[in-house]
């Protein structure tokens, strides 16, 4: 199952491809060409973001699913240290990370407040937390149920969670905006199909040419995000900084 997910969906599906392009652009904007960071990737799954993160430093990648970690080791041996850790019930080893990532993780956790506080305790003063989550409760569909989401976030809700955990919020924006109308219609259609017994996820690839063009359209948002926040989207992206010791004194 994990091999199929990684090689069919994570490597090729337009959502994963476009998201990687956007996140790579944000990482380059924050860190430039630095390649000496200590990075903690929480909820790494089968490791699809490891090659992107590896360009910026040494990675500890953790996930609660042992088969996901085992498969990620097969693919990315040497690029990251991979450990089975059930965050936040279990705390990853190490402290003073420069960068911690939570890529579509918070929505799966019962205690998202506790998770953010725990992540903050692992960052060095001045370190960065990079978060993505699904947005807009009215987009809730069988896709969320199948993927075991606990919630979709309102922008104000994510802002409140981050500030409650003691972070300074540097950027909060919607993304996956260009395709929002199509996703909205698709989610309404999926609800109707679910009532007829069809509970499949949205992570399916149909026509390869269309899938590629969707990835391009989604990925192009990184050019717009260089200059402004987007007013609506399927997902949210946040950049938060742990206050330095001098500023918190």
Protein Blocks (a to p, Z undefined) as FASTA:
>chain_A
ZZmmmmmmmmmmmklmmmmmmmmmmmmmmnomafkbccddehklnopmmmmmmmnoccdd
ddfblklmmmmmmmmgojaccdddddfkbccedehifbdcdehkllmpmblmlmmmmmmm
mpcehiacdddddehjklgcfklmmnopabdcdfklmmmmmmmnopacfbdcdehkllmm
mmmmmmmmmmmmmmnopacdfbdcfdfklmmmmmmmmmmmmmmmmmoccfbdfbdcdddd
dddfklmZZ
